[in-house]
């Protein structure tokens, strides 16, 4: 539940901020709400197609190379998570400025409301597709309880919508770089866990060396079957008896993300604050 809550909250929060920026930039434009709502609906529909495609692929590979398919999904999720952390954090300010320019052009009559709807649709579809792929990776790797995952999705979506609305209305002031910094750290751990799980799956299919079948046994401290053990397995890829290749993949992924984040976070000069929605 906690994993799905984090993922959905983070992605829905970004989509909500994008919608909020567009709303703030088009204040007073007639029929803007209709086009923005249409864009949100189109984005959700596109993300739903991605979900259907992922499920169909899973069924097609069931029993025939399922381990390879599962590992491929996890590796793709790791790549997407890493891109999300590194690229979006680096270009958030530029993205915010571009969205404001589109909204201003619509308000001045230089661009149509259809362009506004397209911007919102693409943003919602992108974030929704990432949610689908991330959660699909969690499901195939850890067999998470569907009810718990659904509860986490609902809670994350509700929190993101509420916070996005409060930011848009200017009712709360939150340093967004700190909020995204915390969620970036959690997502980095999630990516490392998925990389370790993918390595373990490929090793079980004799496609990767083990580098030690069992480095240690921590069952007496925290069992894989315990509630906390299952939660940590879903969140960071915890296992009481890791193989060498699993630990190596976990450490390498986390190290790359930490180093790359620090390099990319170095200031390049003065930049506009990222994703400030309630600038009224």
Secondary structure, 3 states (H helix, E strand, C coil): CHHHHHHHHHHHHHHHHHHHHHHHHCCCCCCHHHHHHHHHHHHHHHHHHHHHHHHHHHHHHCCCCHHHHHHHHHHHHHHHHHHHHHHHHHHHHHHHHHHHHHHHHHHCCCCCHHHHHHHHHHHHHHHHHHHHHHHHHHHHHHCCCHHHHHHHHHHHHHHHHHHHHHHHHCCCCCCHHHHHHHHHHHHHHHHHHHHHHHHHHHHHCCCCCCCCCCCCCCCCCCCCCCHHHHHHHHHHCCCCCCCHHHHHHHHHHHHHHHHHHHHHCCCCCCCCCCCCCCCC
